[in-house]
Amino acid sequence: MALKLKTHRGARKRFKITANGKIKCGHSLKRHILTKKSPKRKRHLRKAGILTAADTKRVREMLPHD
């Protein structure tokens, strides 16, 4: 009998898998102390980021059913 794989619930809430198999994530440094950050910097932090290949492997193991 094989063990069932469970999804890591923290990872499930933080990452989305695109149609091409890449993993989208939000940017850090956008929660507080925003007054000293330039509008351009804050605007670029709004867009989702794409994980690097090194991190993608780890996140894929946490999301086995996606």
C-alpha positions in Angstrom: 0.0 0.0 0.0 1.5 3.3 -1.0 1.4 6.3 1.2 -0.9 9.2 0.3 0.9 12.4 -0.5 -0.5 15.5 1.2 -0.4 19.0 -0.1 1.6 21.5 2.0 -1.2 23.9 2.9 1.1 26.8 3.4 2.5 26.4 0.0 -0.9 25.9 -1.5 -1.9 29.4 -0.3 1.2 31.1 -1.5 1.9 29.6 -4.9 0.0 29.1 -8.2 1.1 27.0 -11.1 0.8 28.6 -14.6 -0.4 26.7 -17.7 3.3 26.3 -18.8 4.3 24.8 -15.5 6.0 27.8 -14.0 5.3 28.8 -10.4 4.0 32.3 -9.6 4.5 33.9 -6.2 4.0 37.2 -4.6 6.9 39.6 -3.8 8.2 40.3 -0.3 8.8 43.8 1.1 5.4 45.2 0.3 3.7 44.9 3.8 4.8 47.9 5.8 7.4 50.8 6.0 6.2 51.8 2.5 6.8 55.5 2.9 10.5 55.3 2.1 10.0 53.1 -0.9 9.6 54.8 -4.3 6.2 54.5 -6.1 8.0 52.7 -9.0 9.4 50.1 -6.6 6.0 49.5 -5.0 4.3 49.3 -8.4 6.7 46.6 -9.6 6.2 44.7 -6.4 2.5 44.4 -7.2 3.1 42.0 -10.1 3.5 38.3 -9.4 7.1 36.9 -9.6 8.2 33.7 -11.1 10.2 31.3 -9.0 13.7 30.3 -10.1 14.4 26.8 -11.3 16.2 26.0 -8.0 13.2 26.9 -5.9 10.7 25.3 -8.3 11.8 21.8 -7.5 11.2 22.3 -3.8 7.8 23.8 -4.3 6.7 21.1 -6.7 7.3 18.5 -4.0 5.0 20.4 -1.6 2.3 20.6 -4.3 2.1 17.0 -5.6 -1.5 17.2 -7.0 -1.2 20.5 -8.9 
